[in-house]
């Protein structure tokens, strides 16, 4: 089984396992396991993937809940969803409308186990876990920055536990830090740590400086770089990213690929 299964998590703490890209798993003291954007394709040509072996065999990590941020292939992956469902028919899948539609048409997950969530909505998973959905990209895009509306709904999630509160950004708009409403929607839940998609040059997501501003304006204590160590052409240097953070301010935390931290 995956090491997270037997890992002891004390009350007021949460285990966070980062696989690669934006794929995470959480485990709380009640042993509830949540996966976020599981993306573990088996076919991984070397000219596209940095690692030719996926970081997870889905059958080794029975999962209670799966959260999906948006219906892009590296965030809503029917191949992985099918294998997670084969492992446990009790798993619940939650995501925006396009992800829900994809699950219902491209997998055999039972309709009763799939739920749509929209920005501004919250869902209580267990007594100790509540998920708040927030826009990662505003539906209208950013006219002033010449950024078109996104092709699908893009969400981020704030997850409140009986210990820390965690923020998973999904794929945020490049100008996220300049949008007061987006910042306020996250900051209202007072997350302690954020798992933030960014890139130094690509432009779809915040650049390094935009990521720092995003973390600072939200009021994060710690920031973790996400959306990396997967694709050959979309990787970036996490140490270079971390060097952008001033002191005082949010502290950068780099999780090595396919490993976990206990955060409290």
C-alpha positions, 0 to 999 in steps of 0.5 A: 500500500501507499505510505500515506495509508499507514501514516499516523497523523496526530490531531491538529495536523494534516499530512500532505503528499505531493506526487507531481504536477498539481496532484496531491493527497491529504490525510487527517487524524481521522484517517480520511484521505482526499486526492486533488487533481489525480493525474497518473497516466501510465503511458509517459513518453520520455519526450513529454514526461520528466519521469517515465514511471507514474508516482502512484499506483491508484490501487494502493491508495484507497481514497474517500474524496477526490477534488477536481479543480478544472477539466483539463487533462492534467487535472481531470484525468478519466484514466486515473479516476477509473482506477480510483473508482475500481479501488473503492466504490465509496469514493466521492468525486467533487468538481466544477460542471465540466469535470462532472460531465467528463466523469459521467460520460468517460468513466463508470463512476456512479452518478450518486458519487459525483457532485458539482461544486461552484465558486462561493459554495462550501461542502462538509466532507466530514466533521473535521473537513470542509471545502470552500470553492473559489474561482482560480480564473474569473469567468470573464477573464481579465479584459484590462490585461488582454486575457480571454475568458477561460475555456472551462470553469477554473476553481481553487479550494480552501480546505479547513481541517481540525488543524491547519487550513490549506489552499490549493490554487488550481491554475490561477489567472496570471493577474490573480494578485491584482484581483481584489475579489479573488484575493478576498475570497481566499483570505476570508478563510484564513488559510495557513499554507498555499499550494500555488501554480506559477511559472517564470515565463509561460504567462497563463499562470502568475509569474514568480513575482505575481505568485509572491504577491498572491501569497502575501496578499492572501496572508499565507504563512507558508507557500508551496510551488505546484504544477511542476516536475511532470512535463519536460517543457513546463517545469521550473526551478523551485529553488529559484521560485523560493528565492523570490520571497522576501523576509518577513513574509510567507515562507516558501516550502519545497516538497520533493516530488512524490513525498509528504510533509506533516503540517500543523 
